[in-house]
Amino acid sequence: MGATRNVGIDVLSECVFCGLDSSRIVQQSGLMIVIRDAFPVTPLHTLVIPKRHVGSYFELTDDELYQLRRLLSDQRREIREADNTVSGFNIGVNDGESAGQTVFHCHVHLIPRRRGDVENPQGGVRGVIPSKQGYR
């Protein structure tokens, strides 16, 4: 079992990804599932989630990392086939509370981007700290 937060409750019973309804799954492998984000940043925003409850990306096994990479590529292809306006992607992981992680079950965001979806996309993921997005 991977790391969980020690918050005095049964973390697994409280984990939204451990009790996920199977109807939300759009693809899966032996160790990973894929769903569309319930609160998408852009249309077709996708999450790749280990089936094993593990809190941090850095605790994933080599086999989990391999399957995660394969599913990210599969989903990139599927998303681009479904929507020809997608011209780029952000891939992100919030790892730890100070990094913005709110669900303490590792999950990787695949966020489709389209030309003009923001005024100035320069800096991309650097926007997590807005004053650093513009390379100042």
N, C-alpha and C positions, 0 to 999 in steps of 0.2 A: 504494500500500500504506500502511496506517495505521501508527501508532507501535507498536513492539514493545519489550519489555524487552531490554536488552543484557546477557544473562547467560551469554554464551559458548557457547550451544547454538543449534541451528536451532529457533527459537521456533515456527514454523508446524508443524513435524513434532511438536512437543510439545503443541500446543494442543488441548485436548479438544473445543472447538467447531469447529475447522477440519476435524477428522476424524470428525465426528458421523455415526453410522449413520442413514441416511434413514428408517428405520422409527420413529425417535423423533419425527420432525417431525409436528406436528398441524395446522399451517397455514404457508403461506409466501407471500411476495410476491416481486417481482423482486430485492429487495435484502435481505430479512429472512427469518428462519425463526422458528418458534415451537415450543417443546418444553415438556413438563412437567418440572419440576425433579427431578433424580435423588435429591435429599435434601430433600424438601419441608418447609417450615415448617408448612404446613397442606395439607389435601387440595386438589388442583387448582392448587397453586403452579406458576406458569408463567413461562417465560423468553422474552423476545423478543431475538433475537441477529442482528446484521448478518452477512450472508454474507461480506463483506469482513473480513479480519483487521484490526481496529482496536482499540487498547488502551483508549481513553477515549471516554466519551460526548461529550465536548467536541470530538472530532475527527470526529463524524458529519457527513455532508453534509446539506444541506437536504432532498434527496430521501430520504435514509435516515431523517431525523427525521420527515418526513411519513408514510412507510410504517410507522415504529415507532408513531406515534400512532394510525394507522388500525388496526393489528393489536392494540394495547392495547384499543381500543374494541371490536373484534370479539370478542376473548377475554373481556372483561368480560361482554358479552352472552351468549356461549356458556356461560361458567361459571355465570352466574346462571340460565340455562335448565336446566343440568344439575343444579344443586343450589340449591333454593329456600331453604336455610338461610343462604346467603351474604347478609350484610347490609352489607358494606363491603369495602374493598380498601386495601392498602398498595402503593404503587408505589415501588420503590427501585433505586438504582444505587450500587454501591460503586466509587468512582473513585479508584484509587491505593492503594498498599499500606497507608498510614496510615489509610485509610477502610475497610479490611477486604477489599479486592479480592484474591482468591486466584487467579482465572483472569483473565489479562491479555488478554482478548478481551472487549470491551464486551458487556454483557448487562443487560437491564432486568428486574427481578423484578416480577411481578404476583401479589400474595399475597392470596387470598380470606380474608376474616375473617367470623366468625360470632359472634353475641351469646353472651357467656359463654366464649369460647375462652381468654381470660385474665381474671384476677380484676378488674383495672382497666386498661382500654385507654387511659386518658387520657394524652395526650402522644405516642401512636403512634410515629412514626419517631424521636422524641426519645430513645427507649429505647436507641438505639445507644450513648449515654452514660447509663447507668442513673441516675446521680445527678441528671440533668437532665430525666428523663421527667416528673416531677411538678411542673414549673414552679417549682422551688425556687431 
